[in-house]
Structure formats: structure tokens, C-alpha cells
Amino acid sequence: MTSAWRWGGACLALAASGAVCDAAPPDSPPRRMAKPVIYQSGPETVLVTGRAGPAGTVIQARLPLPATAGEGLVLTVPSGSLARETRITLSVNAGTLSLRSGVAAETVFRIAAEGVSSFEKPVLLKVYYDAVRWKNHILVGYAIGPEGELSPVDLGTQDHRKGEALFYTRVPLLFTWAYVKA
């Protein structure tokens, strides 16, 4: 497999939603491009604060009303993901996400873990969505960086019958998703 092929595959998820993947393949000269600000952060509302330790935990975020029909989040911190007891906070951010194609979820979650920059094992983000409205769409998950740039988040499974998608991450993050026509 060539490095250009690996690079192209990494950018595929971003391109599907119209986001810009401006990273150059590893064997190419660096390109100087301004990264577009795709997400403009807004005020945050804490939904729930819990504690997780070496044994792990499950934390469910309840969306404030008026919530988008079907959208919600459950965070599962598996056993062994944290070395010590840690405060976990799930919040919603009322910012604005602009995509060139696809439809942005109306919810942006912040998953914060006090004093933790990465988890020992991936944590699971289960997203609930309106299965009827989005039945012919694929969910593409994104981590939102400090300047509003998007990075793909690994999708584990998507169940169109239940309206659930499972994403994995090893870092606390600002997280959202887009609905992309299949």
C-alpha cells in the first residue's frame, strides 16, 4: 500500500461531509494552507458530572429541552481506561457547525475528564438519532479542534433500526457528527 493511498483513505471521511482535508501525504512536500474555521464555538451547558476510575463507568447525557428528536449520548468508560478516580463532565456546546455537504447534527458534546489528556483504552460514545428521518444516511463523527477544525472519530457500528451509532475515542474531546447520504 502506498503512502498516498493511506493518506487518501484517512481523508475520505472528511471529504464525505464536505470538510477540507488539507494534510499532505507523508512523502509529499508540506503545503501551506489556511485551515478553514468550520466550527464556531458557543456557550456551554453542563448536562451531567460523574466519576470514573479504574473499574470504569457509564454516564448518560440528558439533553436540555428543546432537544432535537432522538439525539442523545451515552459515554462508556471501560475498565482499565483510567488509572485513577477522575471527574467526567458531559456538556453541550451551542456553537455553529458549517459543512459544505451533509447535514450537521444539532448537538455538539464536550467530553471532559479532569486531569486526563488521553485514556488508556478507547472510550465509547453511543449516539442516539432519529432513525426514521436519517434512515438512508451514514453518521460521520468528528472531533472539533481548538480552531474549529474537524478530525474524524472512529465509527464502530451504526444500527439504522434502533437509531444508534457507536464511536470510539482515546481522548477527551468536543464531539459531533454529520448525516451523510448513503
Secondary structure, 3 states (H helix, E strand, C coil): CCHHHHHHHHHHHHHHCCCCCCCCCCCCCCCCCCCCCCEECCCEEEEEEEEECCCCEEEEECCCCCCCCCCEEEEEECCCCCCCCEEEEEEEECCEECCCCCEECCCCEEEEECCCCCCCCCEEEEEECCCCCCCCEEEEEEEECCCCCEEEEEEEEEECCCCEEEEEECCCEEEEEEEEEC
